[in-house]
Amino acid sequence: METTPLGAMGESVSRLRLGTMYFGSKLDRETSSDLLDRYYGAGGRFLDTATVYAT
């Protein structure tokens, strides 16, 4: 998975972010864990943890 630099500290994050708004609420624990495992396994390193989005 492609990455992009995050700030000037030498850290980088994946360009593809995973939204987690429904993890643990509308998605059960097993499904949430499976999605996180798949994302991480594919090289994902950037989670969107917002609980509310603008409409």
PDBQT receptor file of N, H, CA, C and O in Angstrom, charges set to zero:
ATOM      1  N   MET A   1       0.856  -1.172   0.000  1.00  0.00    +0.000 N 
ATOM      2  CA  MET A   1       0.000   0.000   0.000  1.00  0.00    +0.000 C 
ATOM      3  C   MET A   1       0.904   1.238   0.000  1.00  0.00    +0.000 C 
ATOM      4  O   MET A   1       1.905   1.285   0.715  1.00  0.00    +0.000 OA
ATOM      5  N   GLU A   2       0.545   2.221  -0.797  1.00  0.00    +0.000 N 
ATOM      6  H   GLU A   2      -0.268   2.182  -1.378  1.00  0.00    +0.000 HD
ATOM      7  CA  GLU A   2       1.323   3.456  -0.852  1.00  0.00    +0.000 C 
ATOM      8  C   GLU A   2       1.245   4.207   0.470  1.00  0.00    +0.000 C 
ATOM      9  O   GLU A   2       0.226   4.174   1.159  1.00  0.00    +0.000 OA
ATOM     10  N   THR A   3       2.335   4.884   0.813  1.00  0.00    +0.000 N 
ATOM     11  H   THR A   3       3.163   4.910   0.254  1.00  0.00    +0.000 HD
ATOM     12  CA  THR A   3       2.367   5.700   2.023  1.00  0.00    +0.000 C 
ATOM     13  C   THR A   3       2.717   7.134   1.654  1.00  0.00    +0.000 C 
ATOM     14  O   THR A   3       3.191   7.426   0.557  1.00  0.00    +0.000 OA
ATOM     15  N   THR A   4       2.466   8.006   2.602  1.00  0.00    +0.000 N 
ATOM     16  H   THR A   4       2.081   7.769   3.494  1.00  0.00    +0.000 HD
ATOM     17  CA  THR A   4       2.792   9.420   2.435  1.00  0.00    +0.000 C 
ATOM     18  C   THR A   4       3.390   9.922   3.744  1.00  0.00    +0.000 C 
ATOM     19  O   THR A   4       2.978   9.468   4.812  1.00  0.00    +0.000 OA
ATOM     20  N   PRO A   5       4.353  10.848   3.694  1.00  0.00    +0.000 N 
ATOM     21  CA  PRO A   5       4.967  11.365   4.924  1.00  0.00    +0.000 C 
ATOM     22  C   PRO A   5       3.936  12.082   5.802  1.00  0.00    +0.000 C 
ATOM     23  O   PRO A   5       3.005  12.718   5.308  1.00  0.00    +0.000 OA
ATOM     24  N   LEU A   6       4.127  11.961   7.089  1.00  0.00    +0.000 N 
ATOM     25  H   LEU A   6       4.883  11.444   7.491  1.00  0.00    +0.000 HD
ATOM     26  CA  LEU A   6       3.265  12.643   8.059  1.00  0.00    +0.000 C 
ATOM     27  C   LEU A   6       4.148  13.580   8.877  1.00  0.00    +0.000 C 
ATOM     28  O   LEU A   6       4.854  13.140   9.785  1.00  0.00    +0.000 OA
ATOM     29  N   GLY A   7       4.107  14.852   8.558  1.00  0.00    +0.000 N 
ATOM     30  H   GLY A   7       3.534  15.209   7.821  1.00  0.00    +0.000 HD
ATOM     31  CA  GLY A   7       4.942  15.823   9.254  1.00  0.00    +0.000 C 
ATOM     32  C   GLY A   7       6.411  15.677   8.892  1.00  0.00    +0.000 C 
ATOM     33  O   GLY A   7       6.752  15.075   7.874  1.00  0.00    +0.000 OA
ATOM     34  N   ALA A   8       7.275  16.231   9.730  1.00  0.00    +0.000 N 
ATOM     35  H   ALA A   8       6.998  16.720  10.557  1.00  0.00    +0.000 HD
ATOM     36  CA  ALA A   8       8.714  16.247   9.454  1.00  0.00    +0.000 C 
ATOM     37  C   ALA A   8       9.496  15.286  10.340  1.00  0.00    +0.000 C 
ATOM     38  O   ALA A   8      10.724  15.358  10.389  1.00  0.00    +0.000 OA
ATOM     39  N   MET A   9       8.813  14.393  11.036  1.00  0.00    +0.000 N 
ATOM     40  H   MET A   9       7.816  14.334  10.996  1.00  0.00    +0.000 HD
ATOM     41  CA  MET A   9       9.488  13.491  11.982  1.00  0.00    +0.000 C 
ATOM     42  C   MET A   9       9.930  12.168  11.359  1.00  0.00    +0.000 C 
ATOM     43  O   MET A   9      10.494  11.317  12.046  1.00  0.00    +0.000 OA
ATOM     44  N   GLY A  10       9.676  11.991  10.056  1.00  0.00    +0.000 N 
ATOM     45  H   GLY A  10       9.218  12.682   9.497  1.00  0.00    +0.000 HD
ATOM     46  CA  GLY A  10      10.080  10.757   9.405  1.00  0.00    +0.000 C 
ATOM     47  C   GLY A  10       9.027   9.658   9.447  1.00  0.00    +0.000 C 
ATOM     48  O   GLY A  10       9.265   8.556   8.952  1.00  0.00    +0.000 OA
ATOM     49  N   GLU A  11       7.880   9.939  10.025  1.00  0.00    +0.000 N 
ATOM     50  H   GLU A  11       7.687  10.833  10.427  1.00  0.00    +0.000 HD
ATOM     51  CA  GLU A  11       6.796   8.957  10.052  1.00  0.00    +0.000 C 
ATOM     52  C   GLU A  11       6.020   9.009   8.746  1.00  0.00    +0.000 C 
ATOM     53  O   GLU A  11       5.971  10.044   8.082  1.00  0.00    +0.000 OA
ATOM     54  N   SER A  12       5.423   7.900   8.390  1.00  0.00    +0.000 N 
ATOM     55  H   SER A  12       5.462   7.059   8.930  1.00  0.00    +0.000 HD
ATOM     56  CA  SER A  12       4.563   7.890   7.198  1.00  0.00    +0.000 C 
ATOM     57  C   SER A  12       3.312   7.078   7.507  1.00  0.00    +0.000 C 
ATOM     58  O   SER A  12       3.302   6.213   8.383  1.00  0.00    +0.000 OA
ATOM     59  N   VAL A  13       2.265   7.384   6.761  1.00  0.00    +0.000 N 
ATOM     60  H   VAL A  13       2.273   8.087   6.049  1.00  0.00    +0.000 HD
ATOM     61  CA  VAL A  13       0.988   6.691   6.933  1.00  0.00    +0.000 C 
ATOM     62  C   VAL A  13       0.505   6.220   5.568  1.00  0.00    +0.000 C 
ATOM     63  O   VAL A  13       0.922   6.740   4.533  1.00  0.00    +0.000 OA
ATOM     64  N   SER A  14      -0.371   5.238   5.582  1.00  0.00    +0.000 N 
ATOM     65  H   SER A  14      -0.710   4.815   6.423  1.00  0.00    +0.000 HD
ATOM     66  CA  SER A  14      -0.931   4.752   4.326  1.00  0.00    +0.000 C 
ATOM     67  C   SER A  14      -1.840   5.815   3.732  1.00  0.00    +0.000 C 
ATOM     68  O   SER A  14      -2.481   6.575   4.458  1.00  0.00    +0.000 OA
ATOM     69  N   ARG A  15      -1.889   5.861   2.405  1.00  0.00    +0.000 N 
ATOM     70  H   ARG A  15      -1.368   5.243   1.815  1.00  0.00    +0.000 HD
ATOM     71  CA  ARG A  15      -2.756   6.830   1.736  1.00  0.00    +0.000 C 
ATOM     72  C   ARG A  15      -4.219   6.435   1.858  1.00  0.00    +0.000 C 
ATOM     73  O   ARG A  15      -5.100   7.295   1.846  1.00  0.00    +0.000 OA
ATOM     74  N   LEU A  16      -4.476   5.166   1.973  1.00  0.00    +0.000 N 
ATOM     75  H   LEU A  16      -3.760   4.468   1.983  1.00  0.00    +0.000 HD
ATOM     76  CA  LEU A  16      -5.839   4.679   2.131  1.00  0.00    +0.000 C 
ATOM     77  C   LEU A  16      -6.154   4.608   3.622  1.00  0.00    +0.000 C 
ATOM     78  O   LEU A  16      -5.504   3.874   4.367  1.00  0.00    +0.000 OA
ATOM     79  N   ARG A  17      -7.149   5.373   4.051  1.00  0.00    +0.000 N 
ATOM     80  H   ARG A  17      -7.677   5.969   3.447  1.00  0.00    +0.000 HD
ATOM     81  CA  ARG A  17      -7.532   5.397   5.469  1.00  0.00    +0.000 C 
ATOM     82  C   ARG A  17      -8.740   4.505   5.689  1.00  0.00    +0.000 C 
ATOM     83  O   ARG A  17      -9.548   4.297   4.784  1.00  0.00    +0.000 OA
ATOM     84  N   LEU A  18      -8.853   3.982   6.896  1.00  0.00    +0.000 N 
ATOM     85  H   LEU A  18      -8.197   4.150   7.631  1.00  0.00    +0.000 HD
ATOM     86  CA  LEU A  18      -9.988   3.133   7.250  1.00  0.00    +0.000 C 
ATOM     87  C   LEU A  18     -10.872   3.874   8.239  1.00  0.00    +0.000 C 
ATOM     88  O   LEU A  18     -10.431   4.220   9.335  1.00  0.00    +0.000 OA
ATOM     89  N   GLY A  19     -12.118   4.117   7.856  1.00  0.00    +0.000 N 
ATOM     90  H   GLY A  19     -12.477   3.836   6.965  1.00  0.00    +0.000 HD
ATOM     91  CA  GLY A  19     -13.080   4.751   8.752  1.00  0.00    +0.000 C 
ATOM     92  C   GLY A  19     -13.602   3.740   9.763  1.00  0.00    +0.000 C 
ATOM     93  O   GLY A  19     -14.011   2.641   9.390  1.00  0.00    +0.000 OA
ATOM     94  N   THR A  20     -13.589   4.103  11.028  1.00  0.00    +0.000 N 
ATOM     95  H   THR A  20     -13.256   4.996  11.331  1.00  0.00    +0.000 HD
ATOM     96  CA  THR A  20     -13.973   3.166  12.098  1.00  0.00    +0.000 C 
ATOM     97  C   THR A  20     -15.205   3.619  12.871  1.00  0.00    +0.000 C 
ATOM     98  O   THR A  20     -15.455   3.128  13.972  1.00  0.00    +0.000 OA
ATOM     99  N   MET A  21     -15.974   4.542  12.316  1.00  0.00    +0.000 N 
ATOM    100  H   MET A  21     -15.770   4.941  11.421  1.00  0.00    +0.000 HD
ATOM    101  CA  MET A  21     -17.100   5.127  13.031  1.00  0.00    +0.000 C 
ATOM    102  C   MET A  21     -18.068   4.078  13.598  1.00  0.00    +0.000 C 
ATOM    103  O   MET A  21     -18.569   4.239  14.711  1.00  0.00    +0.000 OA
ATOM    104  N   TYR A  22     -18.327   3.028  12.856  1.00  0.00    +0.000 N 
ATOM    105  H   TYR A  22     -17.919   2.897  11.952  1.00  0.00    +0.000 HD
ATOM    106  CA  TYR A  22     -19.321   2.044  13.306  1.00  0.00    +0.000 C 
ATOM    107  C   TYR A  22     -18.724   0.833  14.026  1.00  0.00    +0.000 C 
ATOM    108  O   TYR A  22     -19.453  -0.081  14.411  1.00  0.00    +0.000 OA
ATOM    109  N   PHE A  23     -17.408   0.825  14.206  1.00  0.00    +0.000 N 
ATOM    110  H   PHE A  23     -16.816   1.568  13.892  1.00  0.00    +0.000 HD
ATOM    111  CA  PHE A  23     -16.780  -0.303  14.893  1.00  0.00    +0.000 C 
ATOM    112  C   PHE A  23     -17.250  -0.326  16.349  1.00  0.00    +0.000 C 
ATOM    113  O   PHE A  23     -17.132   0.667  17.067  1.00  0.00    +0.000 OA
ATOM    114  N   GLY A  24     -17.774  -1.449  16.762  1.00  0.00    +0.000 N 
ATOM    115  H   GLY A  24     -17.870  -2.256  16.178  1.00  0.00    +0.000 HD
ATOM    116  CA  GLY A  24     -18.224  -1.588  18.140  1.00  0.00    +0.000 C 
ATOM    117  C   GLY A  24     -19.637  -1.084  18.392  1.00  0.00    +0.000 C 
ATOM    118  O   GLY A  24     -20.156  -1.239  19.497  1.00  0.00    +0.000 OA
ATOM    119  N   SER A  25     -20.265  -0.485  17.393  1.00  0.00    +0.000 N 
ATOM    120  H   SER A  25     -19.844  -0.359  16.495  1.00  0.00    +0.000 HD
ATOM    121  CA  SER A  25     -21.655  -0.042  17.576  1.00  0.00    +0.000 C 
ATOM    122  C   SER A  25     -22.538  -0.765  16.557  1.00  0.00    +0.000 C 
ATOM    123  O   SER A  25     -23.249  -1.701  16.921  1.00  0.00    +0.000 OA
ATOM    124  N   LYS A  26     -22.508  -0.352  15.300  1.00  0.00    +0.000 N 
ATOM    125  H   LYS A  26     -21.931   0.409  15.004  1.00  0.00    +0.000 HD
ATOM    126  CA  LYS A  26     -23.303  -1.025  14.273  1.00  0.00    +0.000 C 
ATOM    127  C   LYS A  26     -22.621  -2.286  13.761  1.00  0.00    +0.000 C 
ATOM    128  O   LYS A  26     -23.283  -3.174  13.225  1.00  0.00    +0.000 OA
ATOM    129  N   LEU A  27     -21.307  -2.371  13.920  1.00  0.00    +0.000 N 
ATOM    130  H   LEU A  27     -20.769  -1.649  14.356  1.00  0.00    +0.000 HD
ATOM    131  CA  LEU A  27     -20.564  -3.584  13.556  1.00  0.00    +0.000 C 
ATOM    132  C   LEU A  27     -20.188  -4.321  14.833  1.00  0.00    +0.000 C 
ATOM    133  O   LEU A  27     -19.738  -3.711  15.803  1.00  0.00    +0.000 OA
ATOM    134  N   ASP A  28     -20.376  -5.633  14.827  1.00  0.00    +0.000 N 
ATOM    135  H   ASP A  28     -20.742  -6.129  14.039  1.00  0.00    +0.000 HD
ATOM    136  CA  ASP A  28     -20.016  -6.394  16.023  1.00  0.00    +0.000 C 
ATOM    137  C   ASP A  28     -18.504  -6.484  16.167  1.00  0.00    +0.000 C 
ATOM    138  O   ASP A  28     -17.759  -6.149  15.246  1.00  0.00    +0.000 OA
ATOM    139  N   ARG A  29     -18.070  -6.932  17.309  1.00  0.00    +0.000 N 
ATOM    140  H   ARG A  29     -18.675  -7.205  18.057  1.00  0.00    +0.000 HD
ATOM    141  CA  ARG A  29     -16.643  -6.995  17.643  1.00  0.00    +0.000 C 
ATOM    142  C   ARG A  29     -15.871  -7.876  16.665  1.00  0.00    +0.000 C 
ATOM    143  O   ARG A  29     -14.781  -7.508  16.229  1.00  0.00    +0.000 OA
ATOM    144  N   GLU A  30     -16.425  -9.029  16.320  1.00  0.00    +0.000 N 
ATOM    145  H   GLU A  30     -17.311  -9.328  16.675  1.00  0.00    +0.000 HD
ATOM    146  CA  GLU A  30     -15.739  -9.960  15.424  1.00  0.00    +0.000 C 
ATOM    147  C   GLU A  30     -15.533  -9.344  14.033  1.00  0.00    +0.000 C 
ATOM    148  O   GLU A  30     -14.443  -9.440  13.468  1.00  0.00    +0.000 OA
ATOM    149  N   THR A  31     -16.556  -8.724  13.494  1.00  0.00    +0.000 N 
ATOM    150  H   THR A  31     -17.441  -8.646  13.953  1.00  0.00    +0.000 HD
ATOM    151  CA  THR A  31     -16.456  -8.093  12.178  1.00  0.00    +0.000 C 
ATOM    152  C   THR A  31     -15.477  -6.928  12.214  1.00  0.00    +0.000 C 
ATOM    153  O   THR A  31     -14.665  -6.769  11.303  1.00  0.00    +0.000 OA
ATOM    154  N   SER A  32     -15.548  -6.116  13.262  1.00  0.00    +0.000 N 
ATOM    155  H   SER A  32     -16.208  -6.246  14.002  1.00  0.00    +0.000 HD
ATOM    156  CA  SER A  32     -14.636  -4.985  13.413  1.00  0.00    +0.000 C 
ATOM    157  C   SER A  32     -13.191  -5.456  13.469  1.00  0.00    +0.000 C 
ATOM    158  O   SER A  32     -12.323  -4.889  12.805  1.00  0.00    +0.000 OA
ATOM    159  N   SER A  33     -12.933  -6.482  14.252  1.00  0.00    +0.000 N 
ATOM    160  H   SER A  33     -13.638  -6.943  14.792  1.00  0.00    +0.000 HD
ATOM    161  CA  SER A  33     -11.577  -7.032  14.365  1.00  0.00    +0.000 C 
ATOM    162  C   SER A  33     -11.088  -7.596  13.045  1.00  0.00    +0.000 C 
ATOM    163  O   SER A  33      -9.926  -7.416  12.680  1.00  0.00    +0.000 OA
ATOM    164  N   ASP A  34     -11.974  -8.281  12.324  1.00  0.00    +0.000 N 
ATOM    165  H   ASP A  34     -12.918  -8.428  12.620  1.00  0.00    +0.000 HD
ATOM    166  CA  ASP A  34     -11.607  -8.848  11.029  1.00  0.00    +0.000 C 
ATOM    167  C   ASP A  34     -11.233  -7.741  10.040  1.00  0.00    +0.000 C 
ATOM    168  O   ASP A  34     -10.237  -7.860   9.327  1.00  0.00    +0.000 OA
ATOM    169  N   LEU A  35     -12.013  -6.680   9.994  1.00  0.00    +0.000 N 
ATOM    170  H   LEU A  35     -12.823  -6.583  10.574  1.00  0.00    +0.000 HD
ATOM    171  CA  LEU A  35     -11.711  -5.566   9.094  1.00  0.00    +0.000 C 
ATOM    172  C   LEU A  35     -10.384  -4.901   9.449  1.00  0.00    +0.000 C 
ATOM    173  O   LEU A  35      -9.594  -4.580   8.561  1.00  0.00    +0.000 OA
ATOM    174  N   LEU A  36     -10.138  -4.695  10.734  1.00  0.00    +0.000 N 
ATOM    175  H   LEU A  36     -10.780  -4.955  11.455  1.00  0.00    +0.000 HD
ATOM    176  CA  LEU A  36      -8.866  -4.108  11.164  1.00  0.00    +0.000 C 
ATOM    177  C   LEU A  36      -7.693  -5.005  10.791  1.00  0.00    +0.000 C 
ATOM    178  O   LEU A  36      -6.667  -4.518  10.315  1.00  0.00    +0.000 OA
ATOM    179  N   ASP A  37      -7.836  -6.305  11.002  1.00  0.00    +0.000 N 
ATOM    180  H   ASP A  37      -8.669  -6.700  11.389  1.00  0.00    +0.000 HD
ATOM    181  CA  ASP A  37      -6.771  -7.251  10.659  1.00  0.00    +0.000 C 
ATOM    182  C   ASP A  37      -6.477  -7.233   9.165  1.00  0.00    +0.000 C 
ATOM    183  O   ASP A  37      -5.316  -7.244   8.756  1.00  0.00    +0.000 OA
ATOM    184  N   ARG A  38      -7.522  -7.204   8.356  1.00  0.00    +0.000 N 
ATOM    185  H   ARG A  38      -8.465  -7.194   8.688  1.00  0.00    +0.000 HD
ATOM    186  CA  ARG A  38      -7.338  -7.179   6.894  1.00  0.00    +0.000 C 
ATOM    187  C   ARG A  38      -6.658  -5.892   6.447  1.00  0.00    +0.000 C 
ATOM    188  O   ARG A  38      -5.753  -5.916   5.613  1.00  0.00    +0.000 OA
ATOM    189  N   TYR A  39      -7.096  -4.780   6.999  1.00  0.00    +0.000 N 
ATOM    190  H   TYR A  39      -7.832  -4.760   7.676  1.00  0.00    +0.000 HD
ATOM    191  CA  TYR A  39      -6.515  -3.479   6.659  1.00  0.00    +0.000 C 
ATOM    192  C   TYR A  39      -5.035  -3.443   7.033  1.00  0.00    +0.000 C 
ATOM    193  O   TYR A  39      -4.197  -3.038   6.228  1.00  0.00    +0.000 OA
ATOM    194  N   TYR A  40      -4.723  -3.862   8.233  1.00  0.00    +0.000 N 
ATOM    195  H   TYR A  40      -5.404  -4.191   8.887  1.00  0.00    +0.000 HD
ATOM    196  CA  TYR A  40      -3.331  -3.870   8.699  1.00  0.00    +0.000 C 
ATOM    197  C   TYR A  40      -2.487  -4.829   7.861  1.00  0.00    +0.000 C 
ATOM    198  O   TYR A  40      -1.352  -4.517   7.500  1.00  0.00    +0.000 OA
ATOM    199  N   GLY A  41      -3.048  -5.987   7.557  1.00  0.00    +0.000 N 
ATOM    200  H   GLY A  41      -3.970  -6.240   7.850  1.00  0.00    +0.000 HD
ATOM    201  CA  GLY A  41      -2.343  -6.966   6.741  1.00  0.00    +0.000 C 
ATOM    202  C   GLY A  41      -2.031  -6.469   5.340  1.00  0.00    +0.000 C 
ATOM    203  O   GLY A  41      -1.049  -6.891   4.728  1.00  0.00    +0.000 OA
ATOM    204  N   ALA A  42      -2.864  -5.575   4.835  1.00  0.00    +0.000 N 
ATOM    205  H   ALA A  42      -3.662  -5.232   5.332  1.00  0.00    +0.000 HD
ATOM    206  CA  ALA A  42      -2.661  -4.997   3.500  1.00  0.00    +0.000 C 
ATOM    207  C   ALA A  42      -1.715  -3.798   3.536  1.00  0.00    +0.000 C 
ATOM    208  O   ALA A  42      -1.411  -3.211   2.498  1.00  0.00    +0.000 OA
ATOM    209  N   GLY A  43      -1.252  -3.436   4.735  1.00  0.00    +0.000 N 
ATOM    210  H   GLY A  43      -1.499  -3.913   5.579  1.00  0.00    +0.000 HD
ATOM    211  CA  GLY A  43      -0.321  -2.317   4.863  1.00  0.00    +0.000 C 
ATOM    212  C   GLY A  43      -0.944  -1.034   5.361  1.00  0.00    +0.000 C 
ATOM    213  O   GLY A  43      -0.271  -0.004   5.404  1.00  0.00    +0.000 OA
ATOM    214  N   GLY A  44      -2.220  -1.064   5.741  1.00  0.00    +0.000 N 
ATOM    215  H   GLY A  44      -2.766  -1.901   5.706  1.00  0.00    +0.000 HD
ATOM    216  CA  GLY A  44      -2.910   0.126   6.230  1.00  0.00    +0.000 C 
ATOM    217  C   GLY A  44      -2.379   0.569   7.578  1.00  0.00    +0.000 C 
ATOM    218  O   GLY A  44      -2.183  -0.243   8.482  1.00  0.00    +0.000 OA
ATOM    219  N   ARG A  45      -2.147   1.887   7.704  1.00  0.00    +0.000 N 
ATOM    220  H   ARG A  45      -2.306   2.546   6.970  1.00  0.00    +0.000 HD
ATOM    221  CA  ARG A  45      -1.615   2.435   8.945  1.00  0.00    +0.000 C 
ATOM    222  C   ARG A  45      -2.223   3.787   9.308  1.00  0.00    +0.000 C 
ATOM    223  O   ARG A  45      -1.574   4.600   9.965  1.00  0.00    +0.000 OA
ATOM    224  N   PHE A  46      -3.475   4.037   8.881  1.00  0.00    +0.000 N 
ATOM    225  H   PHE A  46      -4.003   3.377   8.347  1.00  0.00    +0.000 HD
ATOM    226  CA  PHE A  46      -4.095   5.333   9.161  1.00  0.00    +0.000 C 
ATOM    227  C   PHE A  46      -5.580   5.103   9.400  1.00  0.00    +0.000 C 
ATOM    228  O   PHE A  46      -6.310   4.754   8.472  1.00  0.00    +0.000 OA
ATOM    229  N   LEU A  47      -6.032   5.296  10.634  1.00  0.00    +0.000 N 
ATOM    230  H   LEU A  47      -5.438   5.580  11.387  1.00  0.00    +0.000 HD
ATOM    231  CA  LEU A  47      -7.433   5.078  11.001  1.00  0.00    +0.000 C 
ATOM    232  C   LEU A  47      -8.140   6.415  11.199  1.00  0.00    +0.000 C 
ATOM    233  O   LEU A  47      -7.604   7.324  11.832  1.00  0.00    +0.000 OA
ATOM    234  N   ASP A  48      -9.326   6.521  10.661  1.00  0.00    +0.000 N 
ATOM    235  H   ASP A  48      -9.761   5.782  10.146  1.00  0.00    +0.000 HD
ATOM    236  CA  ASP A  48     -10.193   7.673  10.852  1.00  0.00    +0.000 C 
ATOM    237  C   ASP A  48     -11.139   7.316  11.985  1.00  0.00    +0.000 C 
ATOM    238  O   ASP A  48     -12.004   6.455  11.822  1.00  0.00    +0.000 OA
ATOM    239  N   THR A  49     -10.985   7.964  13.128  1.00  0.00    +0.000 N 
ATOM    240  H   THR A  49     -10.283   8.663  13.261  1.00  0.00    +0.000 HD
ATOM    241  CA  THR A  49     -11.774   7.598  14.310  1.00  0.00    +0.000 C 
ATOM    242  C   THR A  49     -12.884   8.605  14.627  1.00  0.00    +0.000 C 
ATOM    243  O   THR A  49     -13.413   8.610  15.738  1.00  0.00    +0.000 OA
ATOM    244  N   ALA A  50     -13.236   9.447  13.668  1.00  0.00    +0.000 N 
ATOM    245  H   ALA A  50     -12.806   9.443  12.766  1.00  0.00    +0.000 HD
ATOM    246  CA  ALA A  50     -14.310  10.422  13.892  1.00  0.00    +0.000 C 
ATOM    247  C   ALA A  50     -15.616   9.697  14.197  1.00  0.00    +0.000 C 
ATOM    248  O   ALA A  50     -15.883   8.633  13.637  1.00  0.00    +0.000 OA
ATOM    249  N   THR A  51     -16.415  10.258  15.066  1.00  0.00    +0.000 N 
ATOM    250  H   THR A  51     -16.199  11.122  15.521  1.00  0.00    +0.000 HD
ATOM    251  CA  THR A  51     -17.704   9.670  15.405  1.00  0.00    +0.000 C 
ATOM    252  C   THR A  51     -18.864  10.424  14.780  1.00  0.00    +0.000 C 
ATOM    253  O   THR A  51     -20.003   9.960  14.831  1.00  0.00    +0.000 OA
ATOM    254  N   VAL A  52     -18.590  11.578  14.193  1.00  0.00    +0.000 N 
ATOM    255  H   VAL A  52     -17.665  11.955  14.152  1.00  0.00    +0.000 HD
ATOM    256  CA  VAL A  52     -19.620  12.388  13.559  1.00  0.00    +0.000 C 
ATOM    257  C   VAL A  52     -19.026  13.012  12.302  1.00  0.00    +0.000 C 
ATOM    258  O   VAL A  52     -17.894  13.497  12.313  1.00  0.00    +0.000 OA
ATOM    259  N   TYR A  53     -19.785  12.997  11.239  1.00  0.00    +0.000 N 
ATOM    260  H   TYR A  53     -20.704  12.603  11.230  1.00  0.00    +0.000 HD
ATOM    261  CA  TYR A  53     -19.356  13.599   9.985  1.00  0.00    +0.000 C 
ATOM    262  C   TYR A  53     -20.326  14.703   9.597  1.00  0.00    +0.000 C 
ATOM    263  O   TYR A  53     -21.513  14.624   9.912  1.00  0.00    +0.000 OA
ATOM    264  N   ALA A  54     -19.835  15.727   8.918  1.00  0.00    +0.000 N 
ATOM    265  H   ALA A  54     -18.870  15.791   8.662  1.00  0.00    +0.000 HD
ATOM    266  CA  ALA A  54     -20.697  16.817   8.466  1.00  0.00    +0.000 C 
ATOM    267  C   ALA A  54     -21.709  16.282   7.452  1.00  0.00    +0.000 C 
ATOM    268  O   ALA A  54     -21.411  15.364   6.686  1.00  0.00    +0.000 OA
ATOM    269  N   THR A  55     -22.894  16.862   7.458  1.00  0.00    +0.000 N 
ATOM    270  H   THR A  55     -23.135  17.607   8.080  1.00  0.00    +0.000 HD
ATOM    271  CA  THR A  55     -23.921  16.428   6.506  1.00  0.00    +0.000 C 
ATOM    272  C   THR A  55     -24.140  17.456   5.435  1.00  0.00    +0.000 C 
ATOM    273  O   THR A  55     -24.970  17.256   4.548  1.00  0.00    +0.000 OA
TER     274      THR A  55
